[in-house]
Amino acid sequence: AEYRVPTKAQWDGVLANNTITNMGTFNNSPTNYGAGKKFGDQLMLPAAGYRDSGSGALSGRGIGGFYWSSTGEDDDEDYTAWYLGFGSSGANTGGFDRTIGLSVRCVAE
């Protein structure tokens, strides 16, 4: 099978068509590997945090998860892309500068 990064429309579909539940305990710690969100019965995304674009420092592990899409935010902005993000109280899609280190969750074609 071939793998690719989901599109923004696919992440929007994950949000719209699944029951979303918290897993583990959401607290900010570089060693909190148990927190995350479950989307439906088959997808669990860890609250892995992100890497700062300037220093590369890890931020937000255990309190948030951010997963790139393959979709640019708009045609005029080459440096931004859409992501799926979540914290303990919700989940959404949004746009970030591509220099920020977000997680990638590939899907099989």
C-alpha angles and dihedrals in degrees: 000000000000121000134212142168114267120252122242089254090056092050088048087053091052089054096044099044106041140068106245120212135173120245123202126347120314110223131134109256133131088227098048101114096152103070122093147111128272115213110199116315101309111043128066119173119194121229089244097161119214143267119253113246094226107037101018089230118156114248134180102011108166095018104060145018127205123187125185124235123207091240122102114227091244139336095264097050110073093171100056132071138179123258140181110239136180145175131183093286105042152342134234146153122254144150130268137175108265092233089075113094108238128167124262124218110188125206127209119245 
